Amino acid sequence: MKKYMKKLNLLVGMSFLFLIGCSGTNLSEAFNQEEVTQQAKETIRIINNEDSQSLLEMSTVQMKAGLSEDVLEQIYAAIKEAGEFESFEDISVAGDKDKSTEEEYAVAVVNTKYENKKITYTITFSSQMKLAGLYYK
């Protein structure tokens, strides 16, 4: 169990480091806000359906490395505790830029309602609209 928690903490840590290393800005012209919103919703649907294959296919190489089978199972278990998905409540989209690489990213913060509690997802996409970061609380 400790091994799995280390992997989960690594994934969360990677997301935090990514966000810390980026400076928040308006959404870059390289992104379409509606496309980012729809992709964020689709990412959450994929997580709710426990569709690991689709989640991995839409991820960057770095995210694929962090999303091991064990980590995915832990994510699914945590989301299951919230009960059945009910709705998307609020979505905000902003841009970020990695200071070291100058690569631009889109970040969607999605508030959702489940049967037993609310979950806020922070989902990051690369300019190729690949999943580059995932955090939930």
N, C-alpha and C positions, 0 to 999 in steps of 0.2 A: 504494500500500500504506500509506503514511503517513496518508493521508486516512482509510482504514478503521480504522487503529489509533486515530486520534483519536476516531472515533465510538465505538469499543468502550470506550476509556478514559472517554469521557463517560458512557456507560451505567453502567459500573462505578462511576465517581465519583458519579453520581447516587444509586446504591444506598448507597454509603458515607456520603454526606452525609445521606441519609434516616436511616440507622441511627444516626449520630452525633447527629442532632438529636432523637432519640427517647429516651425513658427506658424501659428494660426493666421490665416488670411482669408480673403474672399475666395470663392470658388474660381479656380483658373478657367480661362476660356477653353482649355483643352477638354473640359468636362461639360456635360449637359446635366443640369440639376434634376430634371425629371428622370433621366436615365439612372443617375446615382440613386435616387429615391426608389425607383423600381427594383434596381439590383439589390439594394439593402433589404427591401421587403422579401425578395426572392431568396436571399441568403437566410433570412429568418425562417421562411417556409421550409427550406432545405434542412435546417437544423431541427425544426419541429418534426419533420418527417424522418429524421435520423438517416438521411441519405448521404452517407460518407463519400461515396464515389463522386457525386455531383459537387460536393463541397471541395473535395480535393482537385477536381477538374477546373474549378473556377479560381483556384488559389495560385499565388506566386510560388516560385521555387522555395523561398524561405518559409512561407506558411506551410507548404506541404511537408517540409522537414519537421516542423513543430507539431503538426496535426497527426500524431501517431494514432493507431487504433485505440490504445489505452487512453490517450488524451480525449479523443472523440467520445469514447464511452463515458468518461467523467463529465464532459459537457452535456451529453444527452441525459445522464442521470440527474444532474443539477436542474436542467430545464424541466424534466418530468415532475420534479417536486413542486413546481409551480402550478401543475394541473393542466387542463386543456387550454390551448390558445383561444383567446376571445377576440382581440382586436389590436390594431395599430392605433396608438393614441396621438402621438405627436412625432414629427420627424423634422430635424434640422440638418442642413448640409452646409459644410464649410470646406475651405481648402487648406492644405498644409504643404510645406516644402521642406524636404530633408536638407538641412544646412550643409551636410558633407557632400552630397551627390547632386544637389540642386533639382532632384526629381520632385515633381509635383504629385500630390495625392488629394483625393476627395475623402472627407470623413463625414459619415452620417451617424447622427445620434438618434436612435429610435426608441421611443417609449412604447412599451407593449403591455397589454393586460392579459393575464392568464387567470384561470379559475381561482387559484389560491393566493396569488400575489402579482405585483407588477415587476417587470424586468426592463432595464435600460440596456440596450446594446449600443456599443460604439464600434462601427464597422468602417474600415479603411480600404480604399481601392486605389490601385496604381493607375497610371494614365492609360493603361491597356484594359482597365476595368477588371483587373484580377484582384481577388481578395488578398489584401496585404496586412490586415490587422483585424483582430476580433477580441472584444472585451464585453463582458456582461456582468451586471450586478443587480 
